[in-house]
Amino acid sequence: MDKQQILIVDDEEVNRVILKGVFQDEYEILEASNGQEATVQIENNHNIVLILLDVVMPLMNGFGVLEYMKEHDLIEKVPVILITGETVQDSDDQAYTYGVADVMHKPFYPHIVKRRGKNIIELYQNKHNMERRLKEQEEAIMAKEKKIRESNEFMIDALSSVVEFRSLETGEHVRRIKYFTRIMLKYLMKYFPKYGLTEAQVDAISRASALHDIGKIGIPDAILLKPGKLTEDEFEVMKTHTTIGCDVLEKFHADQTDEFYQYCYEICRYHHERWDGNGYPDHLVGEEIPISAQIVAIADVYDALVSPRVYKSAYANNIAYEMIMNGECGEFSPDVLECFGLAKEDFFNIVEVIKMFDFS
């Protein structure tokens, strides 16, 4: 392992000799007689653990060196002890403003310089070691969370795909809903800050949207797969998929205060609610409907319109868009409709790209 280095910067050779004698048994000593030489030494050597820096020097003074270190983000990495013949308080204050570790005045006592220097080196190294360990721990935690999240994502998609296969769909509905939901939320976050959405919430709501129809797992095949229009009684049964889904979520999630669970629950129960109260199952009105459910609702309606079903053919993108904007599929919030308008081309593009591939 390379020997640790101490850089001594002083235009007076006698001072450099004295300081070198203090540290040379334990450290490799680098020397500079002015600030310019010091910057060259700093640039060319990467194992410097301490700089002993004079203030008054030709070509570039000590504060010039500190300015260089500040510009290159080195002040926090390499400790500096300013050793100066000046006794002006302003000089000390200026030095500490730069972030030097210590200020000592000439004439100095070598044993005191040695004690302070070694203490400062140890302090900085302990700090850097702690920062490195914390970073390693943070990276390990993030890697573990990523693995858990990927595992959860797989289980969510697998569970929601069970419903799709029962409905004789291709398995892409859930993926499209997540795309549409994320796009809508991005516009909502950008243009409607009043909702206070964060990137983390956008991600959580988008993932939760995959479970919006999980309750259909409890709907009889005769109703779920019926190729024609449902009777009034059959439709009442179909509507229960919202509450069945919540029952499923409650059984499988112990921590019901978890934010992700709350999004799953809101979306599952309320994605068929409408702004005017004519939705189901709870006939919520206006802002009583959680914004997560409002966003997934319009994404779900649009995808249902542009996708073929056992009971209908697919509508063209622009027809589906106009139907939603004109209120033919129920009333949506003005904010959500505005976001839908902003996301129009994004929605169209996703549908057209999907049509280029055969997912069956």
C-alpha positions as CSV (number, residue, x, y, z in Angstrom):
1,M,0.0,0.0,0.0
2,D,1.3,3.5,-0.9
3,K,2.6,5.6,2.0
4,Q,0.3,8.4,3.0
5,Q,1.5,11.9,1.9
6,I,1.7,15.2,3.7
7,L,2.1,18.3,1.6
8,I,4.1,21.2,3.2
9,V,3.6,24.5,1.4
10,D,5.9,27.4,2.6
11,D,8.2,29.8,0.8
12,E,10.7,29.6,3.7
13,E,12.9,26.5,3.4
14,V,13.7,26.4,7.1
15,N,10.0,26.0,8.0
16,R,9.7,23.2,5.4
17,V,12.7,21.4,6.9
18,I,11.3,21.7,10.5
19,L,7.9,20.4,9.5
20,K,9.4,17.6,7.3
21,G,11.4,16.4,10.3
22,V,8.2,16.2,12.3
23,F,6.4,13.9,9.9
24,Q,8.9,12.1,7.7
25,D,9.2,9.0,9.7
26,E,5.5,8.1,9.2
27,Y,4.6,9.9,6.0
28,E,5.9,10.6,2.5
29,I,6.6,14.4,2.5
30,L,5.8,16.5,-0.5
31,E,7.0,20.1,-0.7
32,A,6.0,23.3,-2.4
33,S,7.6,26.8,-2.1
34,N,4.6,28.7,-3.4
35,G,0.9,28.3,-4.2
36,Q,1.3,27.4,-7.8
37,E,3.7,24.5,-7.0
38,A,1.2,23.4,-4.3
39,T,-1.6,23.1,-6.9
40,V,0.6,21.0,-9.1
41,Q,1.5,18.7,-6.2
42,I,-2.2,18.4,-5.3
43,E,-3.1,17.6,-8.9
44,N,-0.4,15.0,-9.4
45,N,-0.7,13.2,-6.0
46,H,-3.8,11.4,-4.8
47,N,-2.7,10.1,-1.4
48,I,-2.4,13.4,0.4
49,V,-3.9,13.2,3.9
50,L,-2.9,16.6,5.2
51,I,-1.7,20.0,3.8
52,L,0.3,22.3,6.0
53,L,-0.2,25.7,4.3
54,D,1.5,29.0,4.7
55,V,-0.4,32.2,3.8
56,V,2.1,34.8,2.5
57,M,4.0,33.3,-0.5
58,P,5.0,34.5,-4.0
59,L,3.1,33.8,-7.2
60,M,0.1,32.4,-5.3
61,N,-0.7,32.8,-1.6
62,G,-2.3,30.3,0.7
63,F,-5.8,31.6,0.1
64,G,-5.2,31.1,-3.6
65,V,-4.5,27.4,-2.9
66,L,-7.7,27.2,-0.8
67,E,-9.6,28.8,-3.6
68,Y,-8.2,26.1,-6.0
69,M,-9.2,23.4,-3.6
70,K,-12.7,24.8,-3.2
71,E,-13.2,24.9,-7.0
72,H,-12.1,21.2,-7.2
73,D,-14.2,20.1,-4.2
74,L,-11.1,19.1,-2.2
75,I,-11.6,21.0,1.0
76,E,-13.9,18.3,2.5
77,K,-11.6,15.5,1.3
78,V,-8.1,16.8,2.3
79,P,-7.7,18.6,5.6
80,V,-5.7,21.8,5.7
81,I,-3.8,23.4,8.6
82,L,-3.0,27.0,7.9
83,I,0.3,28.0,9.4
84,T,0.7,31.7,9.3
85,G,2.8,34.5,10.6
86,E,-0.2,36.8,10.5
87,T,-2.1,37.5,13.7
88,V,-5.0,39.4,12.2
89,Q,-8.3,38.0,13.2
90,D,-9.8,38.6,9.8
91,S,-7.2,36.2,8.3
92,D,-8.3,33.4,10.6
93,D,-12.0,34.1,9.9
94,Q,-11.3,34.0,6.2
95,A,-9.4,30.7,6.6
96,Y,-12.2,29.1,8.5
97,T,-14.7,30.3,6.0
98,Y,-12.9,28.2,3.4
99,G,-13.3,25.2,5.7
100,V,-9.7,24.7,6.9
101,A,-9.3,22.1,9.7
102,D,-7.1,24.4,11.9
103,V,-5.1,27.6,12.0
104,M,-1.7,27.8,13.8
105,H,0.5,30.8,14.1
106,K,4.2,31.2,13.8
107,P,6.4,30.6,15.6
108,F,5.0,27.1,16.0
109,Y,6.0,24.2,18.3
110,P,6.8,21.1,16.2
111,H,5.3,18.7,18.8
112,I,2.0,20.6,18.8
113,V,1.9,20.7,15.0
114,K,2.5,16.9,15.0
115,R,-0.2,16.2,17.6
116,R,-2.8,18.4,15.9
117,G,-1.9,17.1,12.5
118,K,-2.2,13.4,13.5
119,N,-5.5,14.1,15.3
120,I,-6.9,15.8,12.2
121,I,-5.7,13.1,9.9
122,E,-7.4,10.5,12.1
123,L,-10.6,12.5,12.4
124,Y,-10.9,12.9,8.6
125,Q,-10.1,9.3,7.9
126,N,-12.7,8.1,10.4
127,K,-15.2,10.5,8.8
128,H,-14.4,9.2,5.3
129,N,-14.6,5.6,6.5
130,M,-17.9,6.2,8.1
131,E,-19.2,7.9,5.0
132,R,-18.0,5.0,2.9
133,R,-19.6,2.4,5.2
134,L,-22.9,4.4,5.2
135,K,-22.8,4.5,1.4
136,E,-22.2,0.8,1.2
137,Q,-25.0,0.1,3.6
138,E,-27.3,2.5,1.6
139,E,-26.4,0.7,-1.6
140,A,-27.0,-2.7,0.0
141,I,-30.4,-1.5,1.3
142,M,-31.3,-0.1,-2.1
143,A,-30.3,-3.3,-3.8
144,K,-32.4,-5.3,-1.3
145,E,-35.4,-3.0,-1.8
146,K,-35.0,-3.3,-5.6
147,K,-35.1,-7.1,-5.4
148,I,-38.1,-7.0,-3.1
149,R,-39.9,-4.6,-5.4
150,E,-39.1,-6.7,-8.5
151,S,-40.4,-9.7,-6.7
152,N,-43.6,-7.8,-5.7
153,E,-44.0,-6.5,-9.2
154,F,-43.8,-10.0,-10.6
155,M,-46.4,-11.2,-8.1
156,I,-48.7,-8.3,-8.8
157,D,-48.5,-8.8,-12.5
158,A,-49.0,-12.6,-12.1
159,L,-52.0,-12.1,-9.9
160,S,-53.6,-9.5,-12.2
161,S,-52.9,-11.7,-15.2
162,V,-55.1,-14.5,-13.7
163,V,-58.1,-12.2,-14.1
164,E,-57.1,-11.3,-17.6
165,F,-56.8,-14.9,-18.7
166,R,-60.2,-15.6,-17.1
167,S,-61.6,-12.8,-19.2
168,L,-60.0,-14.3,-22.4
169,E,-57.8,-11.2,-22.8
170,T,-54.2,-11.1,-24.0
171,G,-52.5,-10.2,-20.8
172,E,-51.6,-6.7,-22.0
173,H,-54.5,-4.8,-20.4
174,V,-52.7,-4.5,-17.1
175,R,-49.5,-3.3,-18.8
176,R,-51.3,-0.7,-20.8
177,I,-53.2,0.6,-17.7
178,K,-49.8,1.1,-15.9
179,Y,-48.5,3.0,-18.9
180,F,-51.6,5.2,-19.2
181,T,-51.7,5.8,-15.5
182,R,-48.0,6.8,-15.3
183,I,-48.4,9.2,-18.2
184,M,-51.5,10.9,-16.7
185,L,-49.8,11.2,-13.3
186,K,-46.7,12.8,-14.9
187,Y,-48.9,15.5,-16.4
188,L,-50.8,15.9,-13.2
189,M,-47.6,16.3,-11.2
190,K,-46.3,18.9,-13.7
191,Y,-49.4,21.0,-14.3
192,F,-51.4,20.5,-11.0
193,P,-49.0,20.9,-8.1
194,K,-51.9,21.3,-5.7
195,Y,-52.1,17.5,-5.6
196,G,-48.6,17.3,-4.2
197,L,-47.6,14.2,-6.1
198,T,-44.0,13.1,-5.8
199,E,-42.0,10.8,-8.2
200,A,-42.3,8.0,-5.5
201,Q,-46.1,8.4,-5.4
202,V,-46.3,8.3,-9.2
203,D,-44.4,5.1,-9.2
204,A,-46.5,3.6,-6.4
205,I,-49.9,4.5,-8.0
206,S,-48.7,3.2,-11.4
207,R,-47.8,-0.1,-9.8
208,A,-51.0,-0.3,-7.8
209,S,-53.1,0.3,-10.9
210,A,-52.3,-3.3,-12.0
211,L,-54.7,-4.6,-9.3
212,H,-57.6,-2.4,-10.3
213,D,-59.7,-5.4,-11.5
214,I,-58.4,-8.1,-9.1
215,G,-61.9,-8.5,-7.8
216,K,-63.1,-10.0,-11.1
217,I,-61.5,-13.2,-9.9
218,G,-64.7,-13.7,-7.8
219,I,-67.2,-13.0,-10.7
220,P,-68.8,-16.1,-12.2
221,D,-67.7,-17.1,-15.8
222,A,-71.2,-16.9,-17.1
223,I,-71.2,-13.1,-16.3
224,L,-67.5,-12.3,-16.8
225,L,-67.4,-14.0,-20.2
226,K,-70.9,-13.2,-21.5
227,P,-70.6,-12.0,-25.1
228,G,-73.7,-9.8,-25.0
229,K,-75.1,-7.0,-22.8
230,L,-75.5,-7.9,-19.1
231,T,-78.9,-7.9,-17.6
232,E,-79.6,-5.6,-14.7
233,D,-79.1,-8.3,-12.1
234,E,-75.9,-9.5,-13.9
235,F,-74.5,-6.0,-13.9
236,E,-75.1,-5.7,-10.2
237,V,-73.0,-8.9,-9.7
238,M,-70.3,-7.5,-12.0
239,K,-70.2,-4.3,-10.0
240,T,-69.2,-6.3,-6.9
241,H,-65.7,-6.9,-8.3
242,T,-64.8,-3.5,-6.7
243,T,-65.5,-4.7,-3.2
244,I,-64.4,-8.3,-3.8
245,G,-61.0,-6.9,-4.8
246,C,-60.8,-5.0,-1.5
247,D,-61.6,-8.1,0.4
248,V,-58.8,-9.9,-1.4
249,L,-56.4,-7.1,-0.6
250,E,-57.4,-7.1,3.1
251,K,-56.7,-10.8,3.5
252,F,-53.3,-10.7,1.9
253,H,-51.8,-7.5,3.4
254,A,-51.0,-7.3,7.1
255,D,-49.9,-3.7,7.2
256,Q,-53.0,-1.8,6.0
257,T,-51.5,1.6,6.9
258,D,-48.9,1.1,4.2
259,E,-49.1,3.8,1.5
260,F,-48.9,1.3,-1.4
261,Y,-51.7,-0.8,0.1
262,Q,-53.8,2.4,0.4
263,Y,-53.3,3.1,-3.3
264,C,-54.2,-0.5,-4.2
265,Y,-57.4,-0.3,-2.0
266,E,-58.5,3.1,-3.4
267,I,-58.0,2.1,-7.0
268,C,-59.6,-1.3,-6.6
269,R,-62.7,0.1,-4.8
270,Y,-63.2,3.5,-6.5
271,H,-62.0,3.2,-10.1
272,H,-65.7,3.0,-11.3
273,E,-66.8,6.1,-9.3
274,R,-67.7,9.2,-11.3
275,W,-67.3,12.9,-10.6
276,D,-71.1,13.5,-10.5
277,G,-71.8,10.6,-8.1
278,N,-73.3,8.2,-10.7
279,G,-70.5,5.6,-10.2
280,Y,-70.2,2.7,-7.9
281,P,-69.9,1.1,-5.4
282,D,-70.2,4.1,-3.0
283,H,-71.5,6.8,-5.2
284,L,-68.7,9.2,-4.2
285,V,-69.0,12.8,-5.6
286,G,-66.2,15.1,-6.8
287,E,-63.1,15.2,-4.7
288,E,-64.4,12.5,-2.4
289,I,-62.9,10.2,-5.0
290,P,-59.1,9.7,-4.4
291,I,-57.0,11.1,-7.2
292,S,-55.3,7.7,-7.7
293,A,-58.7,6.1,-8.5
294,Q,-59.7,9.0,-10.8
295,I,-56.6,8.6,-12.9
296,V,-56.9,4.9,-13.2
297,A,-60.6,5.2,-14.0
298,I,-60.0,7.3,-17.2
299,A,-57.1,5.0,-18.2
300,D,-59.3,2.0,-17.8
301,V,-62.2,3.4,-19.7
302,Y,-59.9,4.5,-22.6
303,D,-58.3,1.1,-22.8
304,A,-61.7,-0.7,-22.7
305,L,-62.8,1.5,-25.6
306,V,-59.8,1.0,-27.9
307,S,-59.5,-2.8,-27.2
308,P,-61.7,-5.6,-28.5
309,R,-63.9,-7.3,-26.0
310,V,-66.1,-10.4,-26.1
311,Y,-69.1,-8.1,-26.4
312,K,-67.7,-5.4,-28.8
313,S,-65.1,-4.4,-31.3
314,A,-62.4,-1.8,-30.7
315,Y,-63.1,1.9,-31.2
316,A,-60.6,4.1,-33.1
317,N,-58.3,6.2,-30.9
318,N,-59.9,9.6,-31.8
319,I,-63.5,8.2,-31.3
320,A,-62.6,6.8,-27.9
321,Y,-61.0,10.2,-26.9
322,E,-64.1,12.2,-28.0
323,M,-66.4,9.8,-26.2
324,I,-64.6,10.4,-22.9
325,M,-64.3,14.1,-23.4
326,N,-68.0,14.4,-24.3
327,G,-69.1,12.6,-21.2
328,E,-70.4,9.5,-22.9
329,C,-68.5,7.2,-20.5
330,G,-69.5,9.1,-17.3
331,E,-68.3,12.4,-15.8
332,F,-64.7,12.9,-14.9
333,S,-63.0,15.7,-13.0
334,P,-62.0,18.8,-15.0
335,D,-58.4,18.4,-13.9
336,V,-58.3,14.8,-15.0
337,L,-59.9,15.6,-18.3
338,E,-57.3,18.4,-18.9
339,C,-54.5,15.9,-18.2
340,F,-56.2,13.4,-20.5
341,G,-56.2,16.1,-23.2
342,L,-52.5,16.8,-22.6
343,A,-51.7,13.0,-22.8
344,K,-53.8,12.4,-25.9
345,E,-50.9,11.9,-28.3
346,D,-49.1,9.7,-25.8
347,F,-52.1,7.5,-25.4
348,F,-52.6,7.3,-29.2
349,N,-48.9,6.4,-29.7
350,I,-49.0,3.6,-27.1
351,V,-52.0,2.0,-28.8
352,E,-50.5,2.3,-32.2
353,V,-47.2,0.7,-31.1
354,I,-49.1,-2.1,-29.4
355,K,-51.0,-2.8,-32.7
356,M,-47.7,-3.3,-34.4
357,F,-47.2,-6.5,-32.4
358,D,-49.2,-9.6,-31.9
359,F,-49.6,-10.2,-28.2
360,S,-52.0,-13.1,-28.5
